[in-house]
Amino acid sequence: MALIVSLFFGFVPMFIFAAFIYWLDRYEKEPKALLGAAFFWGVAIAAGGAFIINTAFGYGIYIFTGSESAAELGTTSIIAPIVEELLKGLAVALVFFIFYKEFDSILDGIIYGGIVGLGFAATENTIYIYRNGYLDSGWGGLFLLAFIRVILVGWMHAFFTAFTGIGFAIARINKNIVVRFIAPLMGLVIAISIHAFHNTFGGLIGGLGGLVAGTFIDWIGWALMLGFIFWMISHERNIVRNQLQAEVISGLITHKQYQNALSPWNLTTAGISGKTTARFYQVCGELAHKKEQISKHGDENGNTVIVEKLRAELASLSPRAN
């Protein structure tokens, strides 16, 4: 029973957090299948691989030093941040290289990094809640660890890996070859550094004070990231505004539909009007971003064809969309 409860507190909150991240992607949503694959990568490959590698290095440090404290500190502050961010970042890299055209903006990088991080957190939280909570201190320990892992530090892995996603996104939208090479590496380095700081800072203070101080700093970082995300959402809204004006002039979409395509509230409630309307506004966002890609990167092996296909789909959906 305790394991089932641990699984519940490990996974259900992360599903909810992932749904919130998906909701934040207002104007050009990423494919659900790709996001699901990223989440699964975090759950199984990144978390499973990190558990094995971290454990092996921890034993190695202990054998070499004979000190449990050295093994704990070395694993927590050095090995785990490097291993975990590399494994999580690998999922972002695979999306970047295999599904290159899905990286339309900085926000996309944050979303993919965040989703991978939440998948990783789901598995790690389950282990901590059951092993360090229930097995060590019974039900009281389980609920205490659930509170800490979900409420206090629930966003940490998404926050860390979002910087790796930002790095790849910067590489995607920049033409400078040096920037395109360095940006993903810098994003990864920042993710590892913040992760290492998080793992080390609270422990140096120790006790409840360390937990409070560490949580305070975490929440400041998350608040700043959320503010940056809202700024990026506004930027994407401007892309839709600028790129769809020509479609209104050509008569492909009506002025009312154009205004609806700019409304965050309408994009939230479009599904209530039916699949046709929801798909219509999804295509509006995709068309705007593909046109933006062409303006910055040229045809890029088929973007012009994609734009024409999206226009054809809009033409068929427009008469039936609210």
Long-range contacts (C-beta under 8 A, 24 or more apart in sequence): 2-130, 2-134, 2-139, 2-142, 3-130, 5-142, 6-126, 6-129, 6-130, 6-133, 6-134, 6-142, 6-146, 7-126, 9-125, 9-126, 9-129, 9-142, 9-146, 9-149, 9-150, 10-122, 10-123, 10-124, 10-125, 10-126, 10-127, 10-129, 10-149, 11-122, 11-126, 13-125, 13-150, 13-154, 14-118, 14-119, 14-121, 14-122, 14-125, 14-154, 15-122, 17-118, 17-154, 17-155, 17-158, 18-114, 18-115, 18-118, 18-119, 21-111, 21-114, 21-115, 21-118, 21-158, 22-111, 23-268, 24-107, 24-111, 24-229, 24-233, 25-107, 25-108, 25-111, 26-233, 26-236, 26-237, 26-264, 26-267, 26-285, 27-233, 27-236, 27-237, 27-239, 27-240, 27-267, 27-285, 27-288, 27-289, 28-104, 28-105, 28-108, 28-236, 28-282, 28-285, 28-286, 28-288, 28-289, 29-282, 29-285, 30-102, 30-108, 30-111, 30-112, 31-102, 34-95, 34-99, 34-102, 35-111, 35-112, 35-115, 38-91, 38-92, 38-95, 38-112, 38-115, 38-116, 38-119, 39-115, 39-116, 39-118, 39-119, 39-122, 40-119, 41-88, 41-90, 41-91, 41-94, 41-116, 41-119, 42-88, 42-91, 42-115, 42-116, 42-117, 42-118, 42-119, 42-120, 42-121, 42-122, 42-123, 42-157, 43-119, 43-120, 43-122, 43-123, 44-123, 45-87, 45-91, 46-84, 46-87, 46-88, 46-90, 46-91, 46-116, 46-119, 46-120, 47-119, 47-120, 47-122, 47-123, 47-124, 48-123, 49-83, 49-87, 50-80, 50-83, 50-84, 50-87, 50-120, 51-127, 53-79, 53-83, 54-79, 54-80, 54-83, 54-84, 57-83, 73-203, 76-199, 76-200, 76-203, 77-196, 77-199, 77-200, 77-203, 78-196, 80-195, 80-199, 81-192, 81-193, 81-195, 81-196, 81-199, 82-192, 84-120, 84-157, 84-195, 85-160, 85-161, 85-164, 85-188, 85-191, 85-192, 85-195, 86-188, 86-192, 87-120, 88-113, 88-116, 88-117, 88-120, 88-157, 88-160, 88-161, 88-164, 89-113, 89-161, 89-164, 89-187, 89-188, 89-191, 91-116, 92-116, 92-161, 92-164, 92-165, 92-168, 93-168, 93-184, 96-168, 96-171, 96-172, 96-184, 100-172, 101-293, 101-300, 101-303, 101-306, 103-168, 103-169, 103-172, 104-172, 104-289, 104-292, 104-293, 105-169, 105-173, 105-232, 105-235, 105-236, 105-239, 105-289, 106-166, 106-169, 106-170, 106-173, 106-232, 107-169, 107-229, 107-232, 107-233, 107-235, 107-236, 108-165, 108-169, 109-162, 109-164, 109-165, 109-166, 109-167, 109-168, 109-169, 109-170, 109-172, 109-187, 110-162, 110-165, 110-166, 110-169, 110-225, 110-229, 110-232, 111-165, 112-165, 113-158, 113-161, 113-162, 113-163, 113-164, 113-165, 113-166, 113-191, 114-158, 114-159, 114-161, 114-162, 114-165, 115-158, 116-161, 117-156, 117-157, 117-158, 117-159, 117-160, 117-161, 117-162, 118-157, 118-158, 120-157, 120-161, 121-149, 121-154, 121-156, 121-157, 121-158, 124-157, 125-149, 125-150, 125-154, 148-211, 152-211, 152-215, 152-218, 153-215, 153-218, 155-218, 155-222, 156-195, 156-198, 156-218, 159-194, 159-218, 159-221, 159-222, 159-225, 160-191, 160-194, 160-195, 160-198, 161-191, 162-191, 162-225, 163-187, 163-188, 163-190, 163-191, 163-194, 164-188, 164-191, 173-296, 175-296, 175-297, 194-221, 233-264, 236-285, 236-289, 237-262, 237-264, 239-288, 239-289, 239-292, 240-284, 240-285, 240-288, 242-288, 243-287, 243-288, 243-289, 243-291, 243-292, 244-284, 244-287, 244-288, 247-287, 247-311, 247-314, 252-311, 252-314, 252-315, 252-318, 253-284, 253-314, 253-318, 254-318, 257-284, 257-318, 257-321, 260-322, 261-285, 273-321, 273-322, 276-317, 276-320, 276-321, 277-320, 277-321, 277-322, 279-317, 280-314, 280-317, 280-318, 280-320, 280-321, 281-321, 283-310, 283-313, 283-314, 283-317, 284-314, 286-310, 287-311, 287-314
